[in-house]
Structures are given as C-alpha cells and as structure tokens.
Amino acid sequence: MKKQKPLFFSRINYHPIVYILLIGTMLVSLTTSMSVPFLAVYLDNHSGLGYSVIGIIIGAAPLAATFGGFLGGVLSDLFGRKKLMLISLVFLAITYFFITETGNPYLLTAISIFRGLSAAFFGTVSKTLMGDVIPPEKRYRVFSLKYFSTNLGYAVGPVAGVYFGIDGSSVAFPLTGFACLLYAIVLFAGFMYKKSVNFEEEPGNKVEKATLGNALHTIKSDRALLFFIIGGIILTAVHGQMSVYVSQYLNRNFRDGIEFFSYLLSIHGLTIVILQLPLTRMFEKYKGIPTITAGALLLALGEVGFGFSETKLFLIISMVIFTIGEIFIIPSEYAVIDSITPEQTRGTYYGTQELTQVGSFLGPWFAGTVFSQLGAKPMFVCMAILAVVSILFYMEGMDRYKKQHDNDYGLRNQAIEKA
C-alpha cells in the first residue's frame, strides 16, 4: 500500500502560543474589517464633521502607531512582553467600545491615537514573541501564515458584515472590542498553560533595537535612505488608508455604496490571499525598484479607475488592479531597504521603515481636503499623481546609493594600492 504524504497543515508543529496568535489575528481582522474601514462613513453620517477633519481623526491612529512601534520595544523591556501584549489588547478593546460614544473631534482624535498605540504595541511585541518561540528556519512560513490570516479575515469579514447587516454600524465597533477581549483572555490562558516557557530573549541573543533617535539620525546621514523613506511615505499615503476616501466616495456617488464597498474590501482581501504568494514567487528576482515602479503605476491606474468608473464592474476591476500594485509594493519596500542596510545596523535601518506609515496620516487628510474642495475625480487623479511621483524618489535614492557605493569601492581600491 502506497504511503500517503501528510497534508500541509499536518506537518506544521509550532508552539501553542503561535496557534493562538494566528487564530486571534484572523478573528480580530475579521471583526475589524466590519468596523474600521467604515469609520469615515460612520463619522460622516453621525458627527457632521468635514472630510479633512475625519481624515485627520482616522489618520491619527497609524501616525501614533508609527512611533508606537519604537516605544513598544522599550515598554516590553520595562513590563515584559506578555504583560504588554495583554494590556495593549485590553486598551485596544476599550477604544472600540468608546469610539461611537462621542462626536467631539478632540475626543475622537485621542481615542484614535490610543487605538493606534495599542495596536502598535501588540503588533510589535507579538512579532518578537513569535520569533522567540519559533526556530529561525520556520519563521518565514509563520510570518507568511500571519499575513495570510490577516487577509483571510479581511476577505470574509465585510461579506459577513453585509449578511448580518452590521458592517459600519454602531454594533460593529463594540463587536471588534469584544473580539479583542476574547483574544486577550485566550492568550492569557495560553500564557498560564505554558508559564514554564521563557519567552524573553536569551542574554546572549539580543538583537539591535531601533530607537526613534537612531532612526532619525540614520536617515539624516544616509541620503539614499532618506529618498527611500520619502518615496515610501508618498506611496503609503496612496494605499495605506485607501478605505477612507474610497468609502466616502462610494457613499456619496453610488446607490447602496456602503454595501458595495463591503464587497470591494472582500475582493481586496481575497485578491491578496489568492495572488500574493504566486506573484511574489514569480517576480522575486525583480524585487526592488522594478517591482515598486510597477506597483506604483498599478496603484495610479487603480486610482484613475476608481474616479472614472461609472459601473460597479469597473470599480471591481480597479480594485483588483490597485491590490496587485499593493502586493508588488509591500515586500519590495523592505527589499530596497535591505539592499542598502549595513549588517551591524540592521535593526535601525529596518526601524526606519516604520516611518513610512506617516503617509497613512497624510493620505486621508490630503484626500479629504481635495475631495471637499474639488470633488471626487480630482481627488483620485491627485492620488494617482502621488503614486507616480513616488517612483522618482525611489529612483533618486537608488542612484544616490550606487554613487556612494562606487565611491566607497574606489576609495578601498586606492587604499589597497597604496598599501
């Protein structure tokens, strides 16, 4: 009798905490996809605030998360990873419970900031914890599964929200809060069950930690990195909080626009789930500036498609094009940073990548301002132009790096010849 090969998932044997993190990630992303992408429309319908103000409120979360990523490492040393993860999940739940209880822009901004910080603390520490309990040769697969779990939740969540009639409603936000609390309870139980396991880093195995001061100093001294970060901020402004301005546009210009936006979000997540792995493998040898250029052009094409589509079919096509551009860009941005990173300062260079999330704050504000002043089509055209402009900064950054690299190589040869 021929021996059957074990199924893919039957060969996966990780620490129980890893399974809790993967399942919890999917649960929270599933409920989050019913609430956060619809926050702009919810505030537009219930608060009476303008587009630009709503953009600032929503953009405050990723802006806070940008700096929270640096602070999370410091706080984890102070409180310990397990405590910080549980505390951040509880605070994250609280922000979802209160976000629909006020229309005051200052309180909403404060809640948004706390939401961004809590999410950043948990995200930063959970990735580090997973690295502690997973052998190096298995980490890539686990982080890929985490990315898959996130997008699977976003593929299913919006459609489930439409089916139950809760997408973007005042019910969706507390539901997300309860999901975060449930996640915290199960994670706490997992920690208690495996309390004998030490999740902290071994003293001799510490890695360089990025601080905000070191990151800013590195950007100031490395001009190539500076141009890459600027290009990343511009690109993130286009795709980082895309749901904010697209949802507002559909709400105002299409019948049943919010329900259709739910389907678009599911298409976005499903496209990533289906195409991310094959596209990454197919274009892996081109990763870097070529794939960033292709991705930025696809983002621009998708933006123009959003603005000028008169039917839902063309909106769906535009979303698929936009999403493929995003698939090209996200891993390529890290590849570009990695290509110029000195080995001894790898932690700081990777940390600078977090600063590109400033674009997630600038994007909703900029799009909202153009939308309110000029209308939908000019807004999408402006976002498309930003995507194309980002290419120039990446190309300039690579040019600066090559010149510096050639100069350093020439100086080393001169030193060898003199010796």
C-alpha positions in Angstrom: 0.0 0.0 0.0 1.4 3.4 -1.1 2.2 5.7 1.9 0.3 8.9 1.7 2.1 12.2 2.1 1.0 14.2 5.1 -1.2 17.3 4.4 0.5 20.7 4.6 -1.1 21.7 7.9 -0.5 18.3 9.4 3.2 18.9 9.1 3.0 22.2 11.0 4.1 21.8 14.6 4.5 25.1 16.4 4.3 26.3 20.0 0.7 26.6 21.2 1.0 30.4 21.6 1.7 30.6 17.9 -1.6 29.0 17.1 -3.4 31.4 19.4 -1.7 34.4 17.8 -2.6 33.2 14.3 -6.3 32.4 15.1 -6.6 35.6 17.2 -5.1 37.6 14.3 -7.8 36.2 11.9 -10.6 36.8 14.5 -9.6 40.4 15.1 -9.0 41.2 11.4 -12.4 39.7 10.6 -14.3 41.9 13.0 -12.0 44.9 12.3 -12.9 44.7 8.6 -16.6 45.3 9.6 -15.8 48.4 11.5 -12.6 50.4 10.9 -12.8 50.7 7.1 -16.3 52.1 7.6 -15.3 54.6 10.3 -15.0 57.5 7.8 -18.6 56.9 6.6 -19.9 56.4 10.1 -18.4 59.7 11.2 -19.6 61.4 8.0 -23.2 60.2 8.8 -23.3 60.8 12.5 -20.8 63.5 13.5 -21.3 66.3 11.0 -17.5 66.7 10.6 -15.8 67.6 7.3 -13.8 65.2 5.1 -10.4 66.7 6.1 -11.2 66.6 9.8 -12.4 63.0 9.5 -9.2 62.2 7.6 -7.1 63.7 10.5 -9.0 61.7 13.1 -8.6 58.4 11.3 -5.1 59.1 10.2 -4.1 59.8 13.8 -4.2 56.0 14.5 -1.5 55.0 12.0 0.5 58.1 12.9 0.6 57.1 16.5 1.3 53.5 15.5 4.4 54.7 13.6 6.0 56.0 16.8 4.4 53.3 19.0 6.4 50.7 17.2 9.6 52.2 18.5 8.1 52.7 22.0 6.8 49.2 22.2 10.3 47.7 22.3 11.2 49.9 25.3 8.0 49.2 27.2 8.4 45.4 26.6 11.7 45.6 28.4 10.1 47.5 31.2 6.9 45.4 31.7 7.7 42.2 29.9 6.3 41.1 26.6 3.4 39.0 28.0 2.1 41.8 30.2 2.4 44.5 27.5 0.6 42.3 24.9 -2.4 41.7 27.3 -2.6 45.3 28.4 -2.4 46.6 24.9 -5.3 44.2 23.8 -7.5 45.4 26.7 -6.8 49.1 25.8 -7.5 48.4 22.1 -10.9 46.9 23.1 -11.7 49.9 25.2 -11.1 52.3 22.2 -13.6 50.3 20.1 -16.2 50.5 22.9 -15.9 54.3 23.1 -15.4 55.3 19.5 -19.1 55.5 18.8 -20.0 57.3 22.0 -18.9 60.8 21.1 -18.9 63.2 18.2 -16.3 65.5 19.7 -13.4 65.8 17.2 -10.8 66.1 20.0 -12.0 63.1 21.9 -12.2 61.1 18.7 -8.7 62.0 17.8 -7.5 61.0 21.3 -9.3 57.7 21.0 -7.8 57.2 17.6 -4.3 57.8 19.0 -4.8 55.3 21.8 -6.1 52.8 19.2 -3.0 53.2 17.1 -0.6 53.0 20.0 -2.3 49.9 21.4 -2.3 48.1 18.1 1.4 49.1 17.5 2.4 47.8 20.9 0.7 44.5 20.4 1.9 44.1 16.8 5.5 44.8 17.6 5.7 42.6 20.7 3.7 39.7 19.2 6.1 39.5 16.2 9.1 39.5 18.6 7.4 36.8 20.8 6.7 34.6 17.8 10.4 34.9 16.8 11.4 33.8 20.4 9.4 30.5 20.2 10.0 29.6 16.6 13.3 28.3 15.2 14.8 30.6 12.6 14.2 28.2 9.7 10.4 28.2 10.4 9.9 32.0 10.9 9.3 32.9 7.3 6.5 30.4 7.0 4.9 31.5 10.2 5.0 35.2 9.3 3.5 34.3 5.9 0.7 32.5 7.7 0.2 35.6 9.9 -0.1 37.7 6.8 -2.5 35.1 5.3 -4.6 35.1 8.4 -5.0 38.9 8.4 -6.1 39.0 4.8 -8.4 35.9 5.2 -10.2 37.9 7.9 -10.5 40.9 5.6 -11.8 38.7 2.8 -14.5 37.1 4.9 -15.4 39.9 7.3 -17.0 42.6 5.1 -19.2 40.0 3.4 -20.2 38.6 6.8 -21.0 42.1 7.9 -23.3 42.6 4.9 -25.0 39.3 5.6 -25.7 40.2 9.2 -26.4 43.8 8.5 -23.7 45.2 10.8 -20.9 46.5 8.5 -20.1 50.1 9.5 -22.9 50.2 12.1 -22.6 51.2 15.7 -22.7 47.4 16.5 -19.6 46.6 14.6 -17.2 48.6 16.8 -18.2 47.0 20.1 -18.1 43.6 18.4 -14.5 44.3 17.5 -13.9 45.3 21.1 -15.3 42.0 22.3 -13.1 40.1 19.8 -10.0 41.9 21.3 -11.1 41.0 24.9 -11.7 37.4 23.9 -8.3 37.3 22.2 -6.7 38.7 25.4 -8.5 36.1 27.6 -7.4 33.1 25.4 -3.9 34.5 25.2 -3.7 34.9 29.0 -4.9 31.3 29.4 -2.2 30.2 26.9 0.5 32.1 28.9 -0.7 30.4 32.1 -0.8 27.0 30.4 2.8 27.4 29.2 4.0 29.6 32.0 7.2 27.5 32.4 8.3 28.6 29.0 10.6 31.7 28.9 9.5 33.9 26.1 12.1 36.6 26.7 15.3 36.8 24.7 18.3 35.0 25.9 21.0 37.4 27.3 23.5 36.4 24.6 21.0 36.5 21.8 19.9 40.2 21.8 19.4 42.0 18.6 19.9 45.6 18.0 16.7 47.6 18.8 15.7 50.5 16.7 15.1 53.8 18.6 13.4 56.8 17.1 16.5 58.9 17.7 18.8 56.4 16.0 16.4 56.1 13.1 16.2 59.9 12.5 20.0 60.2 12.8 20.5 57.4 10.2 18.0 59.0 7.8 19.8 62.3 8.1 23.2 60.8 7.4 22.2 58.3 4.6 20.7 60.3 1.7 19.7 57.2 -0.2 17.7 56.0 2.7 16.1 59.5 3.0 14.8 59.3 -0.5 13.5 55.8 0.0 11.6 56.9 3.1 10.1 59.9 1.4 9.0 57.7 -1.5 7.6 55.2 1.0 5.6 57.9 2.8 4.1 59.1 -0.5 3.2 55.6 -1.6 1.7 54.8 1.8 -0.4 58.0 1.6 -2.0 56.4 -1.5 -2.6 52.8 -0.3 -2.2 52.9 3.5 -5.7 54.2 4.3 -7.4 53.8 0.9 -10.6 52.7 2.5 -11.2 56.1 4.0 -11.6 58.1 0.8 -12.9 55.3 -1.4 -15.7 54.6 1.1 -16.7 58.3 1.3 -16.8 58.5 -2.5 -19.0 55.4 -2.9 -21.3 56.5 -0.1 -21.9 59.8 -1.9 -22.0 58.7 -5.5 -23.4 55.1 -5.7 -26.7 53.6 -4.6 -26.0 51.1 -1.8 -22.5 52.4 -1.9 -21.5 51.1 1.6 -22.8 47.6 0.9 -20.9 47.5 -2.3 -17.8 48.9 -0.5 -18.0 45.8 1.7 -17.8 43.6 -1.3 -14.8 45.6 -2.6 -13.0 45.1 0.7 -13.6 41.4 0.5 -12.3 41.4 -3.1 -9.2 43.3 -1.9 -8.5 40.7 0.8 -9.3 37.8 -1.4 -7.0 39.0 -4.2 -4.2 39.2 -1.7 -4.9 35.7 -0.4 -5.0 34.2 -3.9 -2.3 36.2 -5.7 0.2 37.3 -3.1 2.2 34.0 -3.0 2.3 33.3 -6.7 3.1 36.9 -7.7 5.8 37.1 -5.0 7.5 34.0 -6.4 7.0 35.0 -10.0 8.7 38.4 -9.6 11.1 37.7 -6.8 14.2 38.2 -8.9 12.9 41.6 -9.9 12.1 42.8 -6.4 13.2 46.3 -5.6 12.9 49.3 -7.8 11.4 47.5 -10.8 8.5 46.0 -8.7 8.0 49.2 -6.8 7.7 51.1 -10.1 5.3 48.5 -11.5 3.3 48.6 -8.2 3.1 52.4 -8.1 1.9 52.5 -11.7 -0.8 49.9 -10.9 -1.8 52.0 -7.9 -2.1 55.0 -10.2 -4.2 53.1 -12.7 -6.4 51.8 -10.0 -7.0 55.3 -8.6 -7.9 56.7 -12.0 -10.2 53.7 -12.4 -12.0 54.5 -9.1 -12.5 58.1 -10.1 -13.8 57.5 -13.6 -15.7 54.2 -13.2 -19.4 54.6 -13.9 -20.3 50.9 -13.2 -19.6 48.6 -10.3 -17.9 46.1 -12.7 -15.2 48.7 -13.5 -14.8 49.5 -9.8 -14.2 45.8 -9.1 -11.6 45.7 -11.9 -10.0 48.9 -10.5 -9.8 47.3 -7.0 -8.1 44.2 -8.3 -5.5 46.3 -10.2 -5.0 48.5 -7.2 -4.5 45.4 -4.9 -2.0 43.8 -7.3 0.0 47.1 -7.1 -0.1 46.8 -3.3 1.2 43.2 -3.5 4.1 44.3 -5.5 5.0 47.3 -3.3 4.9 46.0 0.3 7.6 43.3 0.1 9.7 45.4 -2.3 9.9 48.3 0.0 11.6 46.1 2.6 13.8 44.6 -0.1 15.0 48.1 -1.1 15.9 49.0 2.5 17.6 45.6 3.0 19.7 46.2 -0.1 21.4 49.3 1.4 21.5 48.1 5.0 24.9 47.6 6.8 24.8 44.4 8.7 25.8 46.0 12.0 22.9 48.5 12.0 20.2 46.3 10.5 17.8 46.9 13.4 17.9 50.7 13.0 17.5 50.5 9.2 14.5 48.2 9.5 13.1 50.5 12.1 13.2 53.5 9.8 10.7 51.6 7.5 8.1 52.3 10.2 8.3 56.0 9.5 6.7 55.5 6.1 3.5 55.0 8.0 3.3 58.8 8.4 1.8 58.5 4.9 -1.3 56.8 6.5 -1.9 60.0 8.3 -1.2 62.4 5.4 -3.2 60.4 2.9 -6.7 60.6 4.4 -6.2 64.3 5.3 -4.9 65.2 1.8 -7.6 63.1 0.0 -10.3 64.6 2.2 -9.2 68.1 1.6 -9.1 67.7 -2.2 -12.5 65.8 -2.1 -14.2 68.6 -0.2 -12.7 71.4 -2.3 -12.6 70.0 -5.8 -14.7 66.8 -5.9 -14.1 63.1 -6.4 -12.4 62.9 -9.8 -9.7 65.5 -9.0 -9.1 63.6 -5.7 -8.4 60.3 -7.4 -6.3 62.0 -10.1 -4.2 63.6 -7.4 -3.7 60.3 -5.6 -2.6 58.7 -8.9 -0.1 61.5 -9.4 1.3 61.0 -5.9 1.9 57.3 -6.8 3.8 58.2 -9.9 5.9 60.9 -8.1 7.0 58.3 -5.5 8.8 56.4 -8.3 11.1 59.5 -8.8 12.2 59.4 -5.1 12.9 55.7 -5.2 15.0 56.1 -8.4 16.9 59.0 -6.9 17.5 57.0 -3.8 19.0 54.1 -5.7 21.1 56.5 -7.8 22.5 58.0 -4.6 23.2 54.6 -3.2 25.0 53.4 -6.3 27.2 56.6 -6.5 28.1 56.2 -2.8 28.8 52.5 -3.2 31.0 53.1 -6.3 32.8 55.9 -4.4 33.5 53.7 -1.3 34.7 50.9 -3.6 37.1 53.3 -5.4 38.4 54.5 -2.1 39.0 51.0 -0.9 40.9 50.2 -4.1 43.1 53.3 -3.7 43.9 52.3 -0.1 44.9 48.8 -1.2 47.1 50.1 -4.0 48.9 52.5 -1.6 49.4 49.6 0.9 
